[in-house]
Amino acid sequence: MTSDSIAQIRDEAAASLQPERQQQWEQFLTPMPVARQAVELFTPCERPVRILDLGSGSGILGAVAAEHAASGSSVVAVEQDDRLAAMSETSLCQVCGDVTVINDSVFDVPLEPRFDRVILNPPYKKTSPTVIPTSAGDVKVTNLYTAFLVIAIQSLAEGGECVAIIPRSWMNGDYFKDFRKWMLHECSLDALAVYGSRQEHFKDMSILQEIMLLKVSKRPQTKKVMVIADASPMMPLAQQPADMVALKALTMGSDRILRIRQQDARLSGFKTLSDEGLWVSTGKLVWFRNRDVLSSVAEPDGHPLYWSDNQCGLVMRHPVDCDREQWVTGEADGRHVVLPAGGYCLVNRFSAKEQNRRIYASYLSSDVDFVADNKLNYVHQGTSRKTIPLDDMVARGLTLWLSSTIIDEWYRQVSGSTQINATDLRQMPCPSKPQLAALAGMLSLNDMPNQHLIDEAMRGLFSWAKAS
Ligand SMILES: C[S@@+](CC[C@H](N)C(=O)[O-])C[C@H]1O[C@@H](n2cnc3c(N)ncnc32)[C@H](O)[C@@H]1O
């Protein structure tokens, strides 16, 4: 009965949100099934607990947490919207006798590290990089949800647990690396549950990002992390398939990129792309800052310009018939955008949801110096400061490797986003250069081998058993 009225208050709050404020403060309210799953992640506790709900909205998360807590528990909720703060009070008072609602910004409320249970579904917005001082040093955050999480984790008492409903984006990429390192140093990563479909949950809130539940706790790292890689909001988490995985098997490299599954055993013998002496850089030409050098004709001292439009399956073609200029003038030489002639593997930095593969790689062999648009990454054998082209057969082999099903699956386990980060690609398992050259010898890119042929070639070369 109480759950019904908490859900009812949430639904009333959702229906009465003011559109402008909803956008500004990201008032996307958690539906009851997701709130229950979030609370299900807390370890049952027979003694009263101190609960904190940050950005409490209608108070649904704190209220469900309090409903499942021992009597004598207390809740503090922080919400900056006065109408929602009042609704939080109403929800929370239904289930708990000791409620404090603070109608203020989370960033203006001093919170002591005394909470046993912290729960939150924070706003997700990007922010300009901000540094939050903590006892373990400064943490750079670029997003409101990580800023909220830093505050949440700092509010935990020893042994306290925090459950957050957040996007999956913190798990990979360069932007979140500071936060990942800090968080994995500060607390134990206990559980990850990634919702498989974006549509099912938050149905009435038009949330399009891939959402997950994260549980961390203030104690030494647990031996095994519970991972539900394809969670459904429709049934209790306890009834869904979960893997228990050591943290080490989920993290990669010094940037602590986190995967949602253990790596496919067939990839375990490979080093990373960067350990194989390869480097991923981002195309240097930002077209709108260099409009004056774009040219639709080849000039004697100019250079070919490659866009994603020039990706024709597994190879780059130039020029192609499209509405973008295919050359730059000689003026581009002074702008640090020109790359040396030679062999490369170019990877589109963006993929569309409906595309079969996330990674779209194409081989380039250029006899002349050229320019790559900023929406392409390129793999070479230099460093972040110096571009050195690849051996031709390595470039061809790498294009095939990056186009394989096993690598596509690998990438999906690392990133829920359609953007392809250079940071993540550098951590990708990669054969040695001689192996890549051998792969190139097995298939001709010009014959446009299909997915089956690419996967079969790999299976043959590495003696992999047929996928089950
Ligand atoms: C994504 S909603 C979630 C609300 C609620 N926790 C739930 O799960 O339904 C985020 C909430 O944080 C509030 N909020 C945004 N920025 C805040 C801030 N700086 N301090 C406190 N609350 C904030 C919004 O008004 C909104 O109610």
The ligand as an SDF file (V2000), in Angstrom:
LIG
                    3D

 27 29  0  0  0  0  0  0  0  0999 V2000
   17.2210   12.7000  -12.6500 C   0  0  0  0  0  0  0  0  0  0  0  0
   16.2490   13.5300  -11.4700 S   0  0  0  0  0  0  0  0  0  0  0  0
   15.9510   12.2290  -10.3410 C   0  0  0  0  0  0  0  0  0  0  0  0
   15.0270   12.5450   -9.2340 C   0  0  0  0  0  0  0  0  0  0  0  0
   14.8300   11.4290   -8.2210 C   0  0  0  0  0  0  0  0  0  0  0  0
   16.0550   11.1170   -7.5270 N   0  0  0  0  0  0  0  0  0  0  0  0
   14.3320   10.1690   -8.8850 C   0  0  0  0  0  0  0  0  0  0  0  0
   15.0890    9.2180   -8.9390 O   0  0  0  0  0  0  0  0  0  0  0  0
   13.2040   10.1670   -9.3680 O   0  0  0  0  0  0  0  0  0  0  0  0
   17.4410   14.5720  -10.6980 C   0  0  0  0  0  0  0  0  0  0  0  0
   16.9130   15.4430   -9.6150 C   0  0  0  0  0  0  0  0  0  0  0  0
   17.9930   16.2240   -9.1140 O   0  0  0  0  0  0  0  0  0  0  0  0
   17.5430   17.5540   -8.8820 C   0  0  0  0  0  0  0  0  0  0  0  0
   18.7190   18.4060   -8.9740 N   0  0  0  0  0  0  0  0  0  0  0  0
   19.3730   18.8210  -10.1000 C   0  0  0  0  0  0  0  0  0  0  0  0
   20.4580   19.5320   -9.7690 N   0  0  0  0  0  0  0  0  0  0  0  0
   20.5010   19.5400   -8.4000 C   0  0  0  0  0  0  0  0  0  0  0  0
   21.3960   20.1210   -7.4560 C   0  0  0  0  0  0  0  0  0  0  0  0
   22.4800   20.7760   -7.8520 N   0  0  0  0  0  0  0  0  0  0  0  0
   21.1340   19.9570   -6.1590 N   0  0  0  0  0  0  0  0  0  0  0  0
   20.0490   19.2550   -5.7450 C   0  0  0  0  0  0  0  0  0  0  0  0
   19.1590   18.7130   -6.5770 N   0  0  0  0  0  0  0  0  0  0  0  0
   19.3870   18.8450   -7.8970 C   0  0  0  0  0  0  0  0  0  0  0  0
   16.5050   17.7990   -9.9500 C   0  0  0  0  0  0  0  0  0  0  0  0
   15.6050   18.8410   -9.5920 O   0  0  0  0  0  0  0  0  0  0  0  0
   15.8380   16.4450  -10.0300 C   0  0  0  0  0  0  0  0  0  0  0  0
   14.7720   16.3310   -9.1290 O   0  0  0  0  0  0  0  0  0  0  0  0
  1  2  1  0
  2  3  1  0
  2 10  1  0
  3  4  1  0
  4  5  1  0
  5  6  1  0
  5  7  1  0
  7  8  2  0
  7  9  1  0
 10 11  1  0
 11 12  1  0
 11 26  1  0
 12 13  1  0
 13 14  1  0
 13 24  1  0
 14 15  1  0
 14 23  1  0
 15 16  2  0
 16 17  1  0
 17 18  1  0
 17 23  2  0
 18 19  1  0
 18 20  2  0
 20 21  1  0
 21 22  2  0
 22 23  1  0
 24 25  1  0
 24 26  1  0
 26 27  1  0
M  CHG  2   2   1   9  -1
M  END
$$$$
